[in-house]
Amino acid sequence: MNQLEKVVNKINKENPDIVVFTGDLVDHAFEYEELDQVSEILSKIQSKSGKYAIWGNHDYGGGGNRYYADILKASGFQLLVNETKIVEKNNQKYEIIGIDDGLYGEAEVDQILSKLEPANYNILLIHEPDLMDNYLSGSVDLGLAGHSHGGQVALPVIGAIAKVPLGKKYTKGFYDFENNRKSKLFVSSGLGSTKLPFRFLNIPEAVLFEIYP
């Protein structure tokens, strides 16, 4: 929990307008006895225009589905399940689009794409990064994903080693697309680990974006 508190303090030092979380809060939730403390810590995250989150596959599995939504609600996060929220700043509207998990949820691709307003700056929260390809026909400006852990273990030149389903094509960092919107995707390596309790050449990260549409 001390590590989580350090992350919260770093986030608050940046004085963010919004905070987003792209899923996988806890791996094998049933093994933890301190889940009640998670919402207390996450509730300390401060943002000017809201905190938003989506489901990850581990949030559905391992017993996480019994706790995840309640933890986020108690933390002040809005859990978006195939939903959008509008944030306005300096006369520009930013649409935050939260997609259900691609492995265990029910992502509604066509429904979401049909509702996007091209005049807005549209930010897609999508847990599994390889699913970004499904949204390139719409008005998505920036996709934010997790899931891959950046491969968790990386080697020079070779890159990510431990690739996961729907996280094999896009594993870490920025990707540009030459579609009608010139969309971008950023895949975060995240903060934790899975299966193996360590990382190599792949440091954890919480990422700050400055967006000028």
N, CA, C and O of each residue as an XYZ file, in Angstrom:
852
protein
N       0.817     -1.202      0.000
C       0.000      0.000      0.000
C       0.860      1.266      0.000
O       0.437      2.315     -0.485
N       2.061      1.154      0.546
C       2.959      2.307      0.543
C       3.323      2.720     -0.870
O       3.428      3.911     -1.164
N       3.517      1.742     -1.750
C       3.840      2.050     -3.146
C       2.677      2.769     -3.819
O       2.888      3.705     -4.589
N       1.461      2.340     -3.534
C       0.282      2.978     -4.121
C       0.152      4.418     -3.638
O      -0.207      5.306     -4.411
N       0.439      4.645     -2.386
C       0.380      6.004     -1.850
C       1.415      6.912     -2.509
O       1.150      8.092     -2.740
N       2.584      6.371     -2.810
C       3.614      7.147     -3.507
C       3.144      7.554     -4.898
O       3.389      8.676     -5.343
N       2.463      6.630     -5.584
C       1.932      6.936     -6.913
C       0.896      8.051     -6.823
O       0.916      8.986     -7.624
N      -0.004      7.954     -5.856
C      -1.042      8.974     -5.666
C      -0.408     10.343     -5.425
O      -0.858     11.345     -5.981
N       0.619     10.384     -4.610
C       1.298     11.659     -4.321
C       1.939     12.241     -5.577
O       1.904     13.454     -5.784
N       2.522     11.389     -6.415
C       3.138     11.868     -7.654
C       2.081     12.413     -8.606
O       2.298     13.430     -9.266
N       0.941     11.739     -8.677
C      -0.146     12.214     -9.536
C      -0.626     13.581     -9.081
O      -0.804     14.487     -9.896
N      -0.833     13.727     -7.784
C      -1.349     14.996     -7.266
C      -0.374     16.153     -7.461
O      -0.800     17.300     -7.597
N       0.910     15.873     -7.477
C       1.903     16.929     -7.708
C       1.777     17.519     -9.110
O       2.171     18.662     -9.341
N       1.233     16.748    -10.041
C       1.074     17.228    -11.417
C      -0.182     18.083    -11.590
O      -0.358     18.712    -12.633
N      -1.050     18.114    -10.586
C      -2.272     18.934    -10.628
C      -3.082     18.668    -11.895
O      -3.339     19.597    -12.660
N      -3.489     17.417    -12.134
C      -4.112     17.062    -13.417
C      -5.533     17.595    -13.570
O      -6.251     17.790    -12.589
N      -5.922     17.827    -14.827
C      -7.315     18.169    -15.132
C      -8.199     16.941    -15.001
O      -9.257     16.998    -14.376
N      -7.768     15.824    -15.591
C      -8.492     14.569    -15.436
C      -7.488     13.452    -15.151
O      -6.306     13.551    -15.481
N      -7.991     12.401    -14.536
C      -7.190     11.201    -14.282
C      -7.942     10.021    -14.865
O      -9.142      9.875    -14.633
N      -7.252      9.175    -15.620
C      -7.898      7.997    -16.199
C      -7.119      6.745    -15.813
O      -5.900      6.772    -15.644
N      -7.856      5.654    -15.680
C      -7.269      4.357    -15.342
C      -7.832      3.328    -16.313
O      -9.048      3.205    -16.456
N      -6.947      2.588    -16.981
C      -7.389      1.691    -18.054
C      -7.461      0.227    -17.625
O      -7.273     -0.669    -18.448
N      -7.731     -0.021    -16.346
C      -8.057     -1.363    -15.905
C      -6.931     -2.175    -15.321
O      -5.761     -1.799    -15.388
N      -7.318     -3.322    -14.733
C      -6.430     -4.249    -14.028
C      -5.897     -3.617    -12.749
O      -4.713     -3.301    -12.635
N      -6.796     -3.445    -11.798
C      -6.412     -2.878    -10.508
C      -5.671     -3.900     -9.657
O      -4.621     -3.596     -9.091
N      -6.218     -5.117     -9.565
C      -5.628     -6.156     -8.726
C      -5.662     -7.485     -9.476
O      -6.660     -7.827    -10.110
N      -4.571     -8.219     -9.395
C      -4.503     -9.562     -9.973
C      -4.834    -10.573     -8.879
O      -4.224    -10.536     -7.811
N      -5.784    -11.477     -9.120
C      -6.218    -12.458     -8.128
C      -6.690    -11.779     -6.843
O      -6.090    -11.932     -5.779
N      -7.770    -11.035     -6.974
C      -8.280    -10.206     -5.878
C      -8.565    -11.005     -4.619
O      -8.412    -10.485     -3.513
N      -8.976    -12.259     -4.763
C      -9.355    -13.057     -3.593
C      -8.173    -13.336     -2.662
O      -8.370    -13.761     -1.523
N      -6.949    -13.102     -3.138
C      -5.766    -13.381     -2.315
C      -5.405    -12.226     -1.388
O      -4.542    -12.375     -0.523
N      -6.062    -11.069     -1.560
C      -5.676     -9.879     -0.808
C      -6.617     -9.626      0.349
O      -7.835     -9.751      0.218
N      -6.034     -9.264      1.497
C      -6.813     -8.949      2.693
C      -6.919     -7.446      2.927
O      -7.544     -7.010      3.894
N      -6.310     -6.653      2.046
C      -6.244     -5.208      2.271
C      -7.015     -4.419      1.222
O      -6.765     -3.228      1.036
N      -7.944     -5.066      0.539
C      -8.676     -4.379     -0.522
C      -9.460     -3.178      0.007
O      -9.699     -2.218     -0.726
N      -9.858     -3.232      1.277
C     -10.618     -2.119      1.842
C      -9.785     -0.850      1.927
O     -10.330      0.250      2.022
N      -8.461     -1.002      1.894
C      -7.580      0.163      1.982
C      -7.348      0.823      0.625
O      -6.927      1.978      0.556
N      -7.622      0.089     -0.452
C      -7.330      0.603     -1.790
C      -8.165      1.844     -2.093
O      -7.632      2.851     -2.561
N      -9.465      1.779     -1.830
C     -10.329      2.917     -2.134
C      -9.978      4.128     -1.277
O     -10.102      5.267     -1.729
N      -9.544      3.889     -0.055
C      -9.142      4.999      0.817
C      -7.958      5.758      0.222
O      -7.899      6.986      0.288
N      -7.018      5.014     -0.358
C      -5.833      5.636     -0.958
C      -6.182      6.304     -2.286
O      -5.784      7.442     -2.534
N      -6.931      5.591     -3.146
C      -7.267      6.147     -4.455
C      -8.176      7.369     -4.350
O      -8.171      8.226     -5.233
N      -8.943      7.449     -3.285
C      -9.823      8.606     -3.094
C      -9.035      9.895     -2.882
O      -9.584     10.989     -3.010
N      -7.755      9.767     -2.560
C      -6.909     10.947     -2.343
C      -6.432     11.564     -3.659
O      -5.901     12.675     -3.663
N      -6.617     10.852     -4.776
C      -6.236     11.418     -6.068
C      -7.127     12.616     -6.375
O      -8.353     12.526     -6.319
N      -6.495     13.728     -6.698
C      -7.225     14.960     -6.954
C      -7.173     15.297     -8.446
O      -6.124     15.186     -9.082
N      -8.309     15.704     -8.988
C      -8.343     16.161    -10.376
C      -9.407     17.243    -10.497
O     -10.377     17.264     -9.740
N      -9.214     18.136    -11.455
C     -10.119     19.275    -11.593
C     -11.441     18.891    -12.263
O     -12.485     19.470    -11.964
N     -11.388     17.915    -13.168
C     -12.565     17.619    -13.990
C     -12.941     16.144    -14.002
O     -13.556     15.675    -14.960
N     -12.591     15.416    -12.974
C     -13.067     14.052    -12.852
C     -12.008     12.975    -12.964
O     -10.909     13.196    -13.472
N     -12.379     11.791    -12.469
C     -11.537     10.600    -12.513
C     -12.354      9.491    -13.176
O     -13.486      9.222    -12.775
N     -11.773      8.851    -14.192
C     -12.510      7.894    -15.008
C     -11.733      6.591    -15.121
O     -10.502      6.588    -15.130
N     -12.466      5.484    -15.207
C     -11.823      4.165    -15.282
C     -12.662      3.232    -16.138
O     -13.842      3.477    -16.388
N     -12.018      2.149    -16.584
C     -12.698      1.089    -17.325
C     -12.313     -0.259    -16.713
O     -11.409     -0.345    -15.882
N     -13.015     -1.302    -17.142
C     -12.713     -2.661    -16.704
C     -11.485     -3.197    -17.440
O     -11.263     -2.894    -18.612
N     -10.695     -3.997    -16.727
C      -9.648     -4.803    -17.338
C      -9.991     -6.272    -17.169
O     -10.899     -6.608    -16.408
N      -9.286     -7.150    -17.860
C      -9.621     -8.575    -17.764
C      -9.394     -9.139    -16.366
O     -10.139    -10.018    -15.932
N      -8.386     -8.655    -15.659
C      -8.143     -9.145    -14.302
C      -9.166     -8.601    -13.307
O      -9.377     -9.189    -12.247
N      -9.791     -7.496    -13.643
C     -10.849     -6.970    -12.777
C     -12.093     -7.858    -12.845
O     -12.843     -7.960    -11.875
N     -12.305     -8.490    -13.984
C     -13.411     -9.443    -14.124
C     -13.051    -10.792    -13.507
O     -13.885    -11.427    -12.862
N     -11.815    -11.224    -13.707
C     -11.400    -12.555    -13.254
C     -10.808    -12.536    -11.860
O     -10.594    -11.475    -11.275
N     -10.546    -13.723    -11.335
C      -9.895    -13.846    -10.034
C     -10.691    -13.283     -8.878
O     -10.122    -12.946     -7.840
N     -12.009    -13.177     -9.043
C     -12.848    -12.635     -7.982
C     -12.934    -11.133     -7.967
O     -13.637    -10.557     -7.137
N     -12.217    -10.481     -8.885
C     -12.188     -9.021     -8.899
C     -13.529     -8.381     -9.195
O     -13.804     -7.268     -8.747
N     -14.371     -9.088     -9.955
C     -15.676     -8.518    -10.321
C     -16.564     -8.265     -9.111
O     -17.539     -7.519     -9.207
N     -16.241     -8.876     -7.974
C     -17.026     -8.663     -6.756
C     -16.632     -7.385     -6.026
O     -17.362     -6.911     -5.155
N     -15.471     -6.825     -6.385
C     -14.947     -5.692     -5.632
C     -14.702     -4.441     -6.471
O     -14.822     -3.321     -5.976
N     -14.361     -4.636     -7.732
C     -13.806     -3.557     -8.542
C     -14.711     -2.333     -8.617
O     -14.272     -1.222     -8.318
N     -15.951     -2.519     -9.006
C     -16.866     -1.378     -9.165
C     -17.058     -0.636     -7.850
O     -17.108      0.594     -7.836
N     -17.165     -1.367     -6.747
C     -17.361     -0.729     -5.439
C     -16.125      0.060     -5.009
O     -16.240      1.146     -4.439
N     -14.946     -0.493     -5.285
C     -13.709      0.204     -4.937
C     -13.607      1.524     -5.696
O     -13.267      2.557     -5.119
N     -13.904      1.480     -6.992
C     -13.815      2.699     -7.793
C     -14.835      3.741     -7.348
O     -14.517      4.927     -7.260
N     -16.041      3.305     -7.072
C     -17.079      4.240     -6.628
C     -16.675      4.918     -5.333
O     -16.838      6.128     -5.180
N     -16.146      4.135     -4.400
C     -15.700      4.703     -3.126
C     -14.490      5.608     -3.301
O     -14.213      6.454     -2.451
N     -13.761      5.427     -4.416
C     -12.563      6.231     -4.685
C     -12.868      7.504     -5.443
O     -11.983      8.336     -5.645
N     -14.127      7.667     -5.869
C     -14.497      8.855     -6.632
C     -14.267      8.730     -8.123
O     -14.325      9.728     -8.843
N     -14.002      7.507     -8.607
C     -13.843      7.270    -10.042
C     -15.192      6.944    -10.664
O     -16.016      6.270    -10.045
N     -15.421      7.418    -11.884
C     -16.580      6.996    -12.665
C     -16.165      5.820    -13.541
O     -15.269      5.946    -14.376
N     -16.816      4.685    -13.351
C     -16.520      3.497    -14.143
C     -17.356      3.550    -15.419
O     -18.583      3.458    -15.372
N     -16.686      3.697    -16.548
C     -17.364      3.832    -17.837
C     -17.428      2.479    -18.537
O     -16.399      1.854    -18.794
N     -18.637      2.035    -18.839
C     -18.844      0.765    -19.531
C     -19.594      1.062    -20.823
O     -20.820      1.170    -20.828
N     -18.852      1.195    -21.916
C     -19.427      1.604    -23.202
C     -20.200      2.916    -23.039
O     -21.336      3.053    -23.494
N     -19.552      3.867    -22.378
C     -20.159      5.163    -22.088
C     -19.186      6.283    -22.433
O     -17.986      6.055    -22.587
N     -19.717      7.491    -22.552
C     -18.875      8.654    -22.796
C     -19.211      9.769    -21.806
O     -20.341      9.881    -21.328
N     -18.212     10.581    -21.514
C     -18.392     11.755    -20.668
C     -17.716     12.944    -21.344
O     -16.659     12.803    -21.959
N     -18.323     14.090    -21.226
C     -17.771     15.309    -21.826
C     -17.090     16.150    -20.753
O     -17.664     16.421    -19.699
N     -15.863     16.555    -21.039
C     -15.120     17.490    -20.200
C     -14.817     18.703    -21.051
O     -14.325     18.564    -22.171
N     -15.100     19.889    -20.541
C     -14.878     21.109    -21.319
C     -13.814     21.969    -20.663
O     -13.828     22.186    -19.452
N     -12.886     22.455    -21.485
C     -11.809     23.318    -20.990
C     -11.392     24.264    -22.115
O     -11.137     23.835    -23.240
N     -11.329     25.541    -21.799
C     -10.914     26.562    -22.772
C     -11.714     26.466    -24.073
O     -11.157     26.519    -25.170
N     -13.018     26.326    -23.924
C     -13.953     26.269    -25.060
C     -13.758     25.055    -25.962
O     -14.288     25.028    -27.072
N     -13.017     24.061    -25.512
C     -12.838     22.820    -26.256
C     -13.488     21.685    -25.482
O     -13.287     21.556    -24.274
N     -14.270     20.859    -26.179
C     -14.888     19.711    -25.545
C     -14.030     18.465    -25.759
O     -13.627     18.149    -26.878
N     -13.769     17.780    -24.673
C     -13.040     16.514    -24.703
C     -14.017     15.405    -24.325
O     -14.655     15.457    -23.274
N     -14.124     14.412    -25.186
C     -15.032     13.303    -24.904
C     -14.218     12.101    -24.425
O     -13.344     11.599    -25.133
N     -14.524     11.654    -23.212
C     -13.847     10.503    -22.628
C     -14.717      9.285    -22.895
O     -15.852      9.218    -22.423
N     -14.194      8.320    -23.650
C     -14.965      7.152    -24.072
C     -14.419      5.922    -23.354
O     -13.260      5.550    -23.540
N     -15.248      5.300    -22.542
C     -14.825      4.120    -21.798
C     -15.407      2.853    -22.381
O     -16.627      2.697    -22.421
N     -14.556      1.937    -22.836
C     -14.975      0.704    -23.492
C     -14.886     -0.466    -22.514
O     -13.933     -0.557    -21.740
N     -15.864     -1.350    -22.546
C     -15.828     -2.546    -21.714
C     -14.661     -3.441    -22.137
O     -14.181     -3.355    -23.267
N     -14.215     -4.293    -21.226
C     -13.076     -5.162    -21.488
C     -13.316     -6.051    -22.705
O     -14.423     -6.544    -22.920
N     -12.263     -6.248    -23.498
C     -12.384     -6.995    -24.743
C     -12.355     -8.506    -24.591
O     -12.737     -9.225    -25.514
N     -11.903     -9.005    -23.435
C     -11.827    -10.444    -23.235
C     -13.025    -10.992    -22.471
O     -13.550    -12.051    -22.816
N     -13.458    -10.280    -21.436
C     -14.538    -10.787    -20.590
C     -15.773     -9.887    -20.575
O     -16.805    -10.266    -20.019
N     -15.682     -8.730    -21.165
C     -16.814     -7.825    -21.194
C     -17.537     -7.872    -22.531
O     -17.388     -8.825    -23.296
N     -18.310     -6.850    -22.802
C     -19.057     -6.759    -24.056
C     -18.841     -5.373    -24.660
O     -19.655     -4.470    -24.467
N     -17.762     -5.216    -25.376
C     -17.434     -3.943    -26.011
C     -18.398     -3.665    -27.161
O     -18.582     -4.506    -28.041
N     -19.004     -2.495    -27.151
C     -19.995     -2.132    -28.170
C     -19.366     -1.154    -29.162
O     -19.537      0.060    -29.058
N     -18.633     -1.715    -30.127
C     -17.835     -0.914    -31.047
C     -18.702      0.013    -31.893
O     -18.524      1.231    -31.867
N     -19.628     -0.554    -32.633
C     -20.431      0.231    -33.574
C     -21.259      1.300    -32.856
O     -21.393      2.423    -33.341
N     -21.807      0.942    -31.709
C     -22.626      1.894    -30.955
C     -21.805      3.103    -30.526
O     -22.262      4.242    -30.617
N     -20.593      2.841    -30.058
C     -19.726      3.930    -29.606
C     -19.319      4.817    -30.779
O     -19.401      6.041    -30.685
N     -18.881      4.213    -31.882
C     -18.411      4.991    -33.022
C     -19.507      5.885    -33.586
O     -19.228      6.994    -34.042
N     -20.738      5.418    -33.559
C     -21.843      6.189    -34.129
C     -22.190      7.417    -33.301
O     -22.826      8.346    -33.800
N     -21.780      7.426    -32.052
C     -22.144      8.527    -31.159
C     -21.072      9.608    -31.050
O     -21.334     10.676    -30.496
N     -19.878      9.353    -31.565
C     -18.783     10.299    -31.378
C     -19.003     11.560    -32.202
O     -19.394     11.498    -33.368
N     -18.746     12.693    -31.582
C     -18.876     13.984    -32.241
C     -17.509     14.396    -32.795
O     -16.572     14.595    -32.022
N     -17.379     14.526    -34.111
C     -16.079     14.854    -34.710
C     -15.479     16.168    -34.225
O     -14.259     16.326    -34.247
N     -16.310     17.114    -33.788
C     -15.797     18.405    -33.336
C     -15.085     18.309    -31.994
O     -14.301     19.189    -31.639
N     -15.357     17.243    -31.250
C     -14.713     17.063    -29.956
C     -13.336     16.428    -30.113
O     -13.033     15.813    -31.135
N     -12.511     16.588    -29.087
C     -11.271     15.809    -29.018
C     -11.625     14.522    -28.281
O     -11.930     14.549    -27.089
N     -11.584     13.403    -28.987
C     -12.117     12.149    -28.472
C     -11.012     11.237    -27.953
O     -10.108     10.842    -28.690
N     -11.106     10.911    -26.661
C     -10.108     10.091    -25.979
C     -10.729      8.744    -25.637
O     -11.685      8.671    -24.865
N     -10.185      7.687    -26.208
C     -10.716      6.338    -26.043
C      -9.934      5.596    -24.966
O      -8.717      5.443    -25.071
N     -10.631      5.136    -23.931
C     -10.030      4.286    -22.903
C     -10.351      2.841    -23.263
O     -11.510      2.429    -23.242
N      -9.322      2.083    -23.590
C      -9.519      0.709    -24.061
C      -8.457     -0.168    -23.414
O      -7.264      0.104    -23.548
N      -8.870     -1.199    -22.724
C      -7.902     -1.973    -21.940
C      -6.896     -2.701    -22.822
O      -5.688     -2.542    -22.646
N      -7.389     -3.504    -23.777
C      -6.483     -4.286    -24.615
C      -6.078     -3.477    -25.844
O      -6.935     -3.147    -26.664
N      -4.798     -3.151    -25.993
C      -4.368     -2.212    -27.043
C      -4.603     -2.682    -28.466
O      -4.854     -1.853    -29.341
N      -4.529     -3.992    -28.737
C      -4.689     -4.461    -30.115
C      -6.089     -4.212    -30.666
O      -6.299     -4.248    -31.878
N      -7.048     -3.958    -29.773
C      -8.410     -3.673    -30.215
C      -8.563     -2.256    -30.761
O      -9.628     -1.896    -31.263
N      -7.519     -1.463    -30.668
C      -7.573     -0.114    -31.223
C      -7.911     -0.141    -32.706
O      -8.551      0.781    -33.212
N      -7.489     -1.186    -33.406
C      -7.760     -1.294    -34.839
C      -9.254     -1.242    -35.146
O      -9.649     -0.819    -36.233
N     -10.083     -1.665    -34.202
C     -11.535     -1.674    -34.418
C     -12.146     -0.274    -34.416
O     -13.291     -0.092    -34.828
N     -11.379      0.712    -33.950
C     -11.942      2.058    -33.759
C     -11.350      3.092    -34.713
O     -11.660      4.279    -34.606
N     -10.507      2.658    -35.638
C      -9.809      3.600    -36.511
C     -10.703      4.189    -37.596
O     -10.319      5.160    -38.248
N     -11.881      3.621    -37.800
C     -12.807      4.181    -38.783
C     -13.628      5.330    -38.210
O     -14.344      6.013    -38.943
N     -13.525      5.542    -36.907
C     -14.303      6.591    -36.251
C     -13.488      7.832    -35.951
O     -12.392      8.016    -36.482
N     -14.035      8.684    -35.093
C     -13.416      9.983    -34.804
C     -12.627      9.949    -33.503
O     -12.784     10.823    -32.651
N     -11.779      8.936    -33.353
C     -10.945      8.816    -32.161
C      -9.623      9.536    -32.392
O      -8.922      9.266    -33.367
N      -9.291     10.449    -31.495
C      -8.022     11.172    -31.602
C      -6.901     10.461    -30.855
O      -5.782     10.352    -31.358
N      -7.203      9.982    -29.659
C      -6.173      9.381    -28.816
C      -6.754      8.169    -28.102
O      -7.768      8.270    -27.412
N      -6.103      7.021    -28.275
C      -6.461      5.828    -27.521
C      -5.471      5.632    -26.389
O      -4.264      5.800    -26.567
N      -5.992      5.274    -25.224
C      -5.146      4.995    -24.064
C      -5.424      3.574    -23.605
O      -6.568      3.223    -23.320
N      -4.384      2.759    -23.534
C      -4.542      1.344    -23.214
C      -3.510      0.904    -22.183
O      -2.540      1.606    -21.896
N      -3.756     -0.283    -21.639
C      -2.822     -0.894    -20.698
C      -2.613     -2.347    -21.083
O      -2.209     -2.651    -22.205
N      -2.897     -3.259    -20.125
C      -2.994     -4.698    -20.376
C      -1.659     -5.388    -20.656
O      -1.416     -6.477    -20.135
N      -0.810     -4.796    -21.446
C       0.393     -5.494    -21.931
C       1.518     -5.536    -20.903
O       2.405     -6.383    -20.998
N       1.495     -4.641    -19.929
C       2.613     -4.456    -18.987
C       3.915     -4.139    -19.725
O       5.006     -4.280    -19.174
N       3.780     -3.711    -20.976
C       4.973     -3.442    -21.774
C       5.793     -4.686    -22.037
O       6.976     -4.609    -22.370
N       5.144     -5.854    -21.882
C       5.869     -7.117    -21.998
C       6.437     -7.581    -20.674
O       6.880     -8.722    -20.539
N       6.421     -6.667    -19.679
C       6.930     -6.917    -18.323
C       8.440     -7.183    -18.324
O       9.177     -6.587    -17.538
N       8.890     -8.065    -19.195
C      10.321     -8.308    -19.383
C      10.666     -7.889    -20.799
O      10.034     -8.332    -21.758
N      11.676     -7.030    -20.929
C      12.085     -6.545    -22.248
C      13.591     -6.753    -22.423
O      14.358     -6.724    -21.461
N      13.986     -6.960    -23.667
C      15.397     -7.112    -23.994
C      15.795     -6.069    -25.026
O      14.977     -5.687    -25.863
N      17.048     -5.601    -24.979
C      17.500     -4.628    -25.979
C      17.286     -5.154    -27.396
O      17.512     -6.333    -27.671
N      16.853     -4.278    -28.281
C      16.588     -4.573    -29.693
C      15.334     -5.430    -29.849
O      14.462     -5.095    -30.651
N      15.224     -6.524    -29.105
C      14.091     -7.437    -29.238
C      12.818     -6.810    -28.695
O      11.753     -6.940    -29.298
N      12.921     -6.130    -27.558
C      11.759     -5.507    -26.949
C      10.999     -6.450    -26.048
O      11.597     -7.285    -25.369
N       9.651     -6.324    -26.036
C       8.804     -7.070    -25.111
C       8.924     -8.580    -25.328
O       8.951     -9.065    -26.459
N       8.995     -9.305    -24.215
C       9.139    -10.757    -24.274
C       7.821    -11.460    -23.937
O       7.350    -12.305    -24.698
N       7.236    -11.109    -22.805
C       6.029    -11.797    -22.337
C       4.786    -11.095    -22.878
O       4.161    -10.300    -22.175
N       4.432    -11.388    -24.116
C       3.276    -10.750    -24.736
C       2.001    -11.517    -24.396
O       2.011    -12.737    -24.235
N       0.905    -10.769    -24.290
C      -0.367    -11.349    -23.861
C      -1.396    -11.247    -24.986
O      -1.229    -10.431    -25.893
N      -2.452    -12.055    -24.946
C      -3.504    -11.952    -25.968
C      -4.069    -10.537    -26.044
O      -4.347     -9.920    -25.016
N      -4.238    -10.027    -27.261
C      -4.723     -8.673    -27.547
C      -3.756     -7.598    -27.058
O      -4.121     -6.430    -26.930
N      -2.520     -8.010    -26.787
C      -1.481     -7.056    -26.433
C      -0.166     -7.443    -27.092
O       0.907     -7.226    -26.529
N      -0.254     -8.010    -28.273
C       0.937     -8.481    -28.979
C       1.384     -7.531    -30.091
O       2.576     -7.423    -30.377
N       0.437     -6.853    -30.708
C       0.746     -5.952    -31.815
C       1.235     -4.605    -31.305
O       2.223     -4.060    -31.797
N       0.535     -4.082    -30.319
C       0.894     -2.806    -29.691
C       1.238     -3.089    -28.239
O       0.367     -3.448    -27.447
N       2.502     -2.928    -27.891
C       2.947     -3.381    -26.568
C       3.329     -2.262    -25.608
O       3.165     -2.400    -24.396
N       3.838     -1.150    -26.145
C       4.287     -0.100    -25.226
C       4.569      1.182    -25.999
O       5.145      1.148    -27.087
N       4.159      2.308    -25.431
C       4.492      3.599    -26.006
C       3.494      4.074    -27.039
O       2.367      3.583    -27.107
N       3.928      5.052    -27.857
C       3.053      5.694    -28.842
C       3.031      4.946    -30.180
O       4.039      4.404    -30.635
N       1.840      4.939    -30.789
C       1.659      4.415    -32.141
C       0.814      5.427    -32.914
O      -0.173      5.946    -32.393
N       1.205      5.705    -34.160
C       0.485      6.642    -35.019
C      -0.220      5.881    -36.136
O       0.290      4.883    -36.644
N      -1.402      6.370    -36.511
C      -2.190      5.723    -37.555
C      -2.516      6.740    -38.643
O      -2.897      7.874    -38.353
N      -2.366      6.329    -39.879
C      -2.675      7.200    -41.009
C      -4.117      6.986    -41.448
O      -4.379      6.677    -42.610
N      -5.033      7.148    -40.535
C      -6.454      7.041    -40.863
C      -7.028      8.435    -41.073
O      -6.281      9.412    -41.119
N      -8.340      8.536    -41.200
C      -8.950      9.840    -41.489
C      -8.760     10.839    -40.361
O      -8.859     12.046    -40.582
N      -8.493     10.364    -39.173
C      -8.358     11.238    -38.003
C      -6.897     11.398    -37.585
O      -6.590     12.213    -36.716
N      -5.995     10.631    -38.193
C      -4.601     10.570    -37.762
C      -4.536     10.268    -36.264
O      -3.922     10.991    -35.480
N      -5.186      9.185    -35.911
C      -5.297      8.787    -34.504
C      -3.943      8.382    -33.937
O      -3.019      8.008    -34.660
N      -3.865      8.474    -32.611
C      -2.698      8.004    -31.884
C      -3.153      7.012    -30.817
O      -4.283      7.077    -30.333
N      -2.262      6.098    -30.463
C      -2.492      5.163    -29.374
C      -1.297      5.203    -28.445
O      -0.149      5.166    -28.887
N      -1.577      5.279    -27.152
C      -0.485      5.137    -26.184
C      -0.780      3.938    -25.302
O      -1.852      3.835    -24.706
N       0.193      3.026    -25.228
C       0.081      1.841    -24.398
C       1.014      2.000    -23.204
O       2.234      2.049    -23.358
N       0.435      2.080    -22.028
C       1.237      2.221    -20.817
C       1.725      0.864    -20.332
O       1.011     -0.133    -20.433
N       2.941      0.832    -19.808
C       3.452     -0.401    -19.223
C       2.875     -0.639    -17.830
O       3.103     -1.689    -17.229
N       2.125      0.343    -17.321
C       1.430      0.153    -16.046
C       2.347      0.191    -14.841
O       3.513      0.577    -14.925
N       1.786     -0.221    -13.720
C       2.506     -0.112    -12.449
C       2.865     -1.453    -11.825
O       3.851     -1.556    -11.095
N       2.075     -2.474    -12.107
C       2.247     -3.745    -11.403
C       2.875     -4.827    -12.254
O       3.572     -4.556    -13.232
N       2.609     -6.067    -11.854
C       3.131     -7.222    -12.575
C       2.106     -8.345    -12.496
O       1.177     -8.296    -11.690
N       2.284     -9.351    -13.335
C       1.410    -10.522    -13.308
C       2.246    -11.757    -13.618
O       3.235    -11.684    -14.347
N       1.838    -12.890    -13.058
C       2.506    -14.186    -13.221
C       3.891    -14.178    -12.581
O       4.146    -14.937    -11.646
N       4.786    -13.325    -13.078
C       6.112    -13.201    -12.473
C       6.182    -11.896    -11.680
O       5.819    -10.845    -12.209
N       6.640    -11.934    -10.424
C       6.603    -10.735     -9.568
C       7.782     -9.792     -9.777
O       8.330     -9.275     -8.804
N       8.180     -9.559    -11.017
C       9.290     -8.642    -11.277
C       9.200     -8.123    -12.701
O       8.451     -8.639    -13.530
N       9.993     -7.078    -12.960
C      10.151     -6.530    -14.307
C      11.630     -6.454    -14.639
O      12.488     -6.474    -13.757
N      11.910     -6.366    -15.948
C      13.291     -6.223    -16.385
C      13.330     -5.278    -17.570
O      12.648     -5.503    -18.570
N      14.133     -4.208    -17.464
C      14.246     -3.173    -18.493
C      12.871     -2.629    -18.906
O      12.629     -2.332    -20.076
N      11.995     -2.508    -17.932
C      10.632     -2.087    -18.225
C      10.038     -1.491    -16.944
O       9.287     -2.152    -16.227
N      10.385     -0.247    -16.675
C      10.008      0.340    -15.399
C       8.509      0.660    -15.357
O       7.914      0.969    -16.389
N       7.899      0.588    -14.171
C       6.492      0.981    -14.035
C       6.332      2.462    -14.359
O       7.281      3.240    -14.258
N       5.106      2.842    -14.753
C       4.907      4.237    -15.113
C       3.458      4.694    -14.885
O       2.498      3.953    -15.097
N       3.356      5.948    -14.445
C       2.101      6.706    -14.502
C       2.408      7.848    -15.442
O       3.417      8.531    -15.268
N       1.564      8.076    -16.435
C       1.921      8.929    -17.571
C       1.135     10.237    -17.549
O      -0.074     10.244    -17.314
N       1.835     11.339    -17.795
C       1.229     12.659    -17.888
C       1.149     13.066    -19.352
O       2.150     13.020    -20.067
N      -0.056     13.471    -19.806
C      -0.251     13.964    -21.160
C      -0.655     15.438    -21.115
O      -1.496     15.844    -20.313
N      -0.039     16.225    -21.992
C      -0.479     17.611    -22.201
C      -1.048     17.658    -23.614
O      -0.330     17.453    -24.593
N      -2.338     17.928    -23.706
C      -3.032     17.844    -24.990
C      -3.402     19.235    -25.484
O      -4.034     20.014    -24.772
N      -3.000     19.533    -26.714
C      -3.316     20.811    -27.341
C      -3.997     20.533    -28.674
O      -3.325     20.462    -29.703
N      -5.322     20.373    -28.674
C      -6.004     20.043    -29.934
C      -6.030     21.211    -30.902
O      -6.567     21.088    -32.003
